[in-house]
Amino acid sequence: MTHTLHTQNAIRTLTNAFAPLSCLIGAARNGSFSFTLVDEHGIARRSERLYPEQYASAAPLQAIIDRTRQALVA
């Protein structure tokens, strides 16, 4: 699987994991990308950059999702 497919799968997973928040994707380069979670008022709640080793497999990506969910409720 290429970086592009891994990236697309990760973006889809993040978008689904944090709905109803909007997941904005930006600054994609060299296989990495950033995501920003935005609430219904357009306020950014969390932003993070992901690298290929963090989203190429399910376990590291799930750890990021779990950590981000904890940060959102804190």
N, C-alpha and C positions, 0 to 999 in steps of 0.2 A: 504494500500500500504506500502511496506517495505521501509526502508532507501535506499536499493539498487535500487529499481525502481525509487524512487524520485531522486536519484543521477544520474541515467542514463538519465532520462528525462531532468534534469537540464543541464547536459553536452551536450545533443543534442540541447537544446534551445540555450545555449551559443555559440556552434559551428555555428549554423545557423544565429544567431544574428550578429556575427562579421565577417562573410565571406566577403571578401576573406582572412582576417587574419587567421592564424592558431591558433587554441585554444588547447594548450597543458595542459593536466591534470596531476597533480602530488600530491604526499604526501597525499593520501587518508587514513584517519584513524578516528575511532570513529564517522563515519558518515559525517565528514567534508572532504573537498578536496580543493586544490588550482588550479586556472587556470591562465595561462599565455598566453597573446595574442602576437603573433610573426608575424612580417611583412615578405614580400617576400625575404628580405635579411637576415633573421634569427635574426633580432634585436627584443628583447623583448620590447613591447610597454606598457604593463600594466600587473600587477600580483596582485592577490587577493585571499584570503582564504574565502571559504563559509562554513557556518554551516547549519545544517538541518533546523533550523527555518528561514533561509534566502532563501532556495530554495524549501521547501516543498509545497509552494503554489505559484500561479502565480504573485500576486501583489508584494511581496518583491523581487522576482527574476527580475521582470520587472524594479523595481526601481534600482537594481544593474546594469542592462543593460543600462538604461538611464544615470545613473551617470558615467558609464564607457565610454559611447559614448561621453559625454560632456568632459571628461578628455582627450580623444583621439584627439579631435579637438582643445583643448586649447594649 
